Amino acid sequence: MPVRTPRLPPVRRRTLGPVLALVVLVVMFGLARGGFFGVDNLSLIVQQSLVLGTLALGQALIILTAGVDLACAAVAVLGTLVVAKLALTGTPGPVALLVGVLAAAAIGVVAGGLATGLRLPPFIVTFGMLVVVTAVTRVYAQGRTYSVADGTLGFLGTTKYLFGRVELTYGMGLLLVMYVGVWFALTRTSWGRDVYAVGADPRSARHAGVRVRRTTLLVYLVAGFCYGIAAWQALGRVPIADPAALPLGNLDAIAAVVAGGVSLFGGRGGVFGVLAGALLVVVLRTGLAQSGVDTPYQDIVIGVLVIAAVAVDRYSLGRQR
């Protein structure tokens, strides 16, 4: 009898691809540039991926429900400004941070409410939120940047050394905890099963007893919370709230999710692939920058990456049908 090769579960297959792509990309840049394999450089890449990885986690949840959030980075930037301005007016750091995270979560609830309550396409809702949040951010910032010196707000950027050489930050630990938490929620709870069901086929999910609107609204709430934490990660990296920060954050977050194996058509993918996708995007940008490639050309590469990933996903979906 012929020996059949065991097939990996779908989520594992979708995670393995981004991980392999990440390894190949690191090896390529490492061979092209000798210093790329340096411990300091690799540690810096991981630190640079913290904000993007946190944004991508929230983005992934929305995309799993067959939606998309075009305003994720804009919400995080507004969160940094809310936190920084409150801290500068004498509000205790923990309170300012809580208000900023809750503000980001509230924006998520508004977007989710519009998408579910009025049954508007998530693309249109979040595009409108992008315009509104960006405008509010500019007005709120009054054309200024705001430095923060509170220990709580910069806590995630606190550096520790492993073996006296490898830089680690509390932000890295928090990111891993968030990914493990969301992984557990998606794979070990009824809510996670509902999220996948809504993304795969909301009508069938509704007939199966899934409360589609409530599930989707909760997804947007959790995503908004992730964007608020991304604001904290950003302040830990650079203790300055800048209304012009993260100009490509929305694109990079979507790129990280689709490159991480999450289907843009909903219902398929896992969060650890998204983490690999976030690292892949940062490695790609870092490697290209160190090779002398200007930012506009980096954007072209990221855009091509998104289109290619969606095309491959569309092709695989067609074959399964």
C-alpha positions as CSV (number, residue, x, y, z in Angstrom):
1,M,0.0,0.0,0.0
2,P,1.3,3.5,-0.8
3,V,2.3,5.5,2.2
4,R,0.2,8.7,2.6
5,T,1.9,11.8,3.8
6,P,-0.1,13.3,6.7
7,R,-1.6,16.6,6.0
8,L,-1.2,19.5,8.3
9,P,-4.3,21.1,9.7
10,P,-5.3,24.3,7.6
11,V,-4.2,26.8,10.3
12,R,-0.9,25.1,10.7
13,R,-0.3,25.1,7.0
14,R,-1.1,28.8,6.9
15,T,1.3,29.5,9.7
16,L,4.1,27.4,8.3
17,G,4.2,29.4,5.0
18,P,4.9,32.8,6.6
19,V,7.5,31.3,9.0
20,L,9.4,29.7,6.1
21,A,9.1,33.0,4.1
22,L,10.5,34.9,7.1
23,V,13.4,32.5,7.4
24,V,14.2,32.7,3.7
25,L,14.1,36.5,3.8
26,V,16.4,36.8,6.8
27,V,18.9,34.4,5.2
28,M,18.8,36.4,1.9
29,F,19.4,39.7,3.6
30,G,22.0,38.1,5.9
31,L,24.0,36.8,3.0
32,A,23.7,40.1,1.1
33,R,24.7,42.2,4.1
34,G,27.1,40.7,6.6
35,G,25.9,42.7,9.6
36,F,22.2,41.7,9.2
37,F,22.7,38.6,11.2
38,G,24.1,40.6,14.1
39,V,22.4,40.2,17.5
40,D,21.9,43.9,17.8
41,N,20.3,44.2,14.4
42,L,18.0,41.3,14.9
43,S,17.0,42.6,18.3
44,L,16.3,46.0,16.8
45,I,14.1,44.4,14.1
46,V,12.0,42.6,16.8
47,Q,11.6,45.8,18.8
48,Q,10.5,47.7,15.6
49,S,7.9,45.0,15.0
50,L,6.2,45.6,18.3
51,V,3.8,48.3,17.2
52,L,3.1,46.7,13.9
53,G,2.6,43.3,15.5
54,T,0.1,44.8,18.0
55,L,-1.8,46.6,15.2
56,A,-1.8,43.5,13.1
57,L,-3.3,41.4,15.9
58,G,-6.4,43.7,16.0
59,Q,-6.5,43.9,12.2
60,A,-6.4,40.1,12.0
61,L,-9.5,39.7,14.1
62,I,-11.5,42.0,11.9
63,I,-10.2,40.3,8.7
64,L,-11.2,36.9,10.1
65,T,-14.8,38.2,10.1
66,A,-14.3,39.1,6.4
67,G,-13.9,42.8,7.2
68,V,-10.9,45.1,7.0
69,D,-9.9,48.1,9.1
70,L,-8.3,51.0,7.2
71,A,-8.0,53.2,10.3
72,C,-6.0,51.0,12.8
73,A,-2.8,53.0,12.8
74,A,-4.7,56.3,12.8
75,V,-6.5,55.2,16.0
76,A,-3.2,54.3,17.6
77,V,-1.7,57.7,16.8
78,L,-4.8,59.4,18.3
79,G,-4.3,57.2,21.4
80,T,-0.7,58.4,21.8
81,L,-1.8,62.0,21.7
82,V,-4.7,61.5,24.2
83,V,-2.3,59.8,26.6
84,A,0.5,62.3,26.2
85,K,-1.7,65.4,26.5
86,L,-3.4,64.1,29.6
87,A,0.0,63.2,31.2
88,L,1.3,66.7,30.4
89,T,-1.7,68.3,32.1
90,G,-0.9,66.5,35.4
91,T,-3.0,63.3,35.0
92,P,-1.3,60.3,36.5
93,G,0.3,58.1,33.9
94,P,-1.8,55.0,34.6
95,V,-5.0,57.0,34.4
96,A,-3.9,58.7,31.1
97,L,-3.0,55.3,29.7
98,L,-6.3,53.9,30.6
99,V,-8.2,56.8,29.0
100,G,-6.1,56.4,25.8
101,V,-6.8,52.7,25.6
102,L,-10.5,53.1,26.3
103,A,-10.7,55.9,23.7
104,A,-9.2,53.5,21.1
105,A,-11.6,50.8,22.1
106,A,-14.5,53.2,21.9
107,I,-13.6,54.0,18.3
108,G,-13.6,50.3,17.6
109,V,-17.0,50.0,19.1
110,V,-18.3,52.9,16.9
111,A,-16.9,51.3,13.8
112,G,-18.3,47.9,14.7
113,G,-21.6,49.4,15.5
114,L,-21.9,51.2,12.2
115,A,-20.8,48.0,10.3
116,T,-23.2,45.7,12.2
117,G,-26.1,48.0,13.1
118,L,-26.4,49.7,9.7
119,R,-25.0,46.7,7.8
120,L,-22.5,48.9,6.1
121,P,-19.4,47.4,4.4
122,P,-16.5,47.5,6.8
123,F,-14.3,49.0,4.0
124,I,-16.6,52.0,3.8
125,V,-17.0,52.4,7.5
126,T,-13.3,52.2,8.3
127,F,-12.3,54.4,5.4
128,G,-14.7,57.0,6.8
129,M,-13.2,56.5,10.3
130,L,-9.7,56.9,8.9
131,V,-10.7,60.3,7.5
132,V,-12.5,61.4,10.7
133,V,-9.8,60.1,13.1
134,T,-7.0,61.7,11.1
135,A,-8.8,65.0,11.1
136,V,-9.5,64.8,14.8
137,T,-5.9,63.9,15.5
138,R,-4.6,67.0,13.6
139,V,-7.1,69.3,15.4
140,Y,-6.3,67.7,18.8
141,A,-2.6,68.0,18.3
142,Q,-2.7,71.6,17.3
143,G,0.2,71.1,15.0
144,R,2.5,70.0,17.8
145,T,4.3,66.9,19.1
146,Y,4.2,66.1,22.8
147,S,7.0,64.5,24.8
148,V,6.2,62.2,27.7
149,A,8.4,61.4,30.6
150,D,6.1,59.3,32.8
151,G,7.6,56.0,33.8
152,T,4.3,54.1,33.2
153,L,4.0,55.3,29.7
154,G,7.6,54.4,28.8
155,F,7.5,51.1,30.7
156,L,7.2,48.8,27.7
157,G,10.4,50.2,26.3
158,T,12.4,49.2,29.4
159,T,15.4,47.2,28.3
160,K,16.7,44.0,29.9
161,Y,19.6,41.9,28.6
162,L,19.6,38.2,28.1
163,F,23.1,36.6,28.5
164,G,24.4,40.1,28.8
165,R,24.0,40.8,25.1
166,V,20.5,40.2,23.7
167,E,18.1,43.2,24.3
168,L,14.7,42.3,25.5
169,T,11.9,44.7,26.5
170,Y,8.7,44.4,28.5
171,G,6.9,45.3,25.2
172,M,8.1,42.0,23.7
173,G,6.7,40.1,26.7
174,L,3.3,41.9,26.5
175,L,3.1,41.2,22.7
176,L,3.6,37.5,23.2
177,V,1.0,37.4,26.0
178,M,-1.5,39.1,23.8
179,Y,-0.9,36.7,20.9
180,V,-1.2,33.7,23.2
181,G,-4.4,35.1,24.7
182,V,-6.0,35.8,21.4
183,W,-4.9,32.3,20.1
184,F,-6.5,30.7,23.1
185,A,-9.7,32.7,22.6
186,L,-9.9,31.8,18.9
187,T,-9.1,28.1,19.3
188,R,-10.4,27.1,22.7
189,T,-13.6,29.2,23.2
190,S,-17.0,29.3,21.6
191,W,-16.4,32.9,20.8
192,G,-13.4,32.0,18.7
193,R,-15.5,29.4,16.8
194,D,-18.1,32.0,16.2
195,V,-15.6,34.4,14.8
196,Y,-14.4,31.8,12.2
197,A,-18.0,30.9,11.4
198,V,-19.0,34.6,10.8
199,G,-16.0,35.1,8.5
200,A,-16.7,31.9,6.6
201,D,-20.4,32.4,6.0
202,P,-22.4,34.8,8.2
203,R,-25.7,33.5,6.9
204,S,-24.9,29.9,7.8
205,A,-23.5,31.1,11.1
206,R,-26.8,32.9,11.9
207,H,-28.8,29.8,11.0
208,A,-26.5,27.8,13.3
209,G,-27.4,30.0,16.2
210,V,-24.4,32.3,16.2
211,R,-25.2,35.9,17.2
212,V,-23.4,37.5,14.3
213,R,-23.8,41.1,15.2
214,R,-22.7,40.6,18.8
215,T,-19.7,38.5,17.8
216,T,-18.6,41.1,15.2
217,L,-19.1,44.0,17.5
218,L,-17.0,42.3,20.2
219,V,-14.3,41.7,17.5
220,Y,-14.1,45.5,16.8
221,L,-14.0,46.2,20.5
222,V,-11.0,43.9,21.0
223,A,-9.4,45.3,17.9
224,G,-9.7,48.8,19.3
225,F,-8.2,47.6,22.6
226,C,-5.2,46.3,20.6
227,Y,-4.8,49.6,18.9
228,G,-4.8,51.3,22.3
229,I,-2.0,48.9,23.4
230,A,-0.2,49.7,20.2
231,A,-0.2,53.4,21.2
232,W,1.4,52.3,24.5
233,Q,4.0,50.3,22.6
234,A,4.7,53.3,20.4
235,L,5.3,55.5,23.4
236,G,7.6,52.9,24.9
237,R,9.7,52.9,21.7
238,V,9.8,56.6,21.2
239,P,8.4,58.8,24.1
240,I,6.9,61.4,21.7
241,A,3.3,61.6,20.5
242,D,3.4,62.8,16.9
243,P,0.3,63.3,14.8
244,A,2.3,62.4,11.7
245,A,3.5,59.1,13.1
246,L,2.8,55.7,11.5
247,P,2.0,57.1,8.0
248,L,2.2,53.6,6.5
249,G,0.9,51.7,9.5
250,N,-2.5,50.9,8.0
251,L,-0.9,49.4,4.9
252,D,1.7,47.5,6.8
253,A,-0.8,46.0,9.2
254,I,-2.9,44.7,6.4
255,A,0.2,43.4,4.7
256,A,1.3,41.6,7.9
257,V,-2.1,39.9,8.2
258,V,-2.4,38.7,4.7
259,A,1.3,37.7,4.5
260,G,0.7,35.9,7.7
261,G,-1.8,33.5,6.1
262,V,-5.1,35.1,7.2
263,S,-7.6,35.1,4.3
264,L,-8.8,38.5,3.3
265,F,-12.1,36.7,2.5
266,G,-12.5,35.7,6.1
267,G,-12.8,32.6,8.2
268,R,-9.3,31.2,7.7
269,G,-5.9,31.8,9.4
270,G,-4.2,31.9,12.7
271,V,-2.6,34.6,14.9
272,F,0.9,33.1,15.1
273,G,1.1,33.4,11.3
274,V,0.3,37.1,11.7
275,L,3.2,37.5,14.1
276,A,5.5,36.0,11.5
277,G,3.9,38.3,8.9
278,A,4.6,41.3,11.0
279,L,8.2,40.3,11.4
280,L,8.4,39.6,7.7
281,V,7.2,43.1,6.8
282,V,9.7,44.7,9.2
283,V,12.5,42.5,8.0
284,L,11.6,43.4,4.4
285,R,11.6,47.1,5.1
286,T,14.7,47.0,7.2
287,G,16.7,44.9,4.7
288,L,15.6,47.1,1.8
289,A,16.5,50.3,3.7
290,Q,19.9,48.9,4.7
291,S,20.4,48.1,1.0
292,G,19.8,51.7,0.0
293,V,16.3,51.3,-1.3
294,D,14.2,54.5,-0.8
295,T,10.9,54.4,1.1
296,P,8.7,54.8,-2.0
297,Y,10.2,51.7,-3.6
298,Q,9.8,49.9,-0.3
299,D,6.1,50.8,-0.4
300,I,5.9,49.3,-3.9
301,V,7.3,46.1,-2.7
302,I,4.9,45.9,0.3
303,G,2.0,46.7,-2.1
304,V,3.1,43.9,-4.4
305,L,3.4,41.6,-1.4
306,V,-0.2,42.3,-0.4
307,I,-1.6,41.7,-4.0
308,A,0.5,38.5,-4.4
309,A,-0.7,37.1,-1.0
310,V,-4.4,37.8,-1.8
311,A,-4.0,36.3,-5.3
312,V,-2.5,33.1,-3.9
313,D,-5.3,33.0,-1.3
314,R,-7.9,33.5,-3.9
315,Y,-6.4,30.7,-6.1
316,S,-6.2,28.3,-3.2
317,L,-9.8,29.1,-2.2
318,G,-10.9,28.4,-5.8
319,R,-9.1,25.1,-5.8
320,Q,-10.8,24.0,-2.6
321,R,-14.2,24.7,-4.1
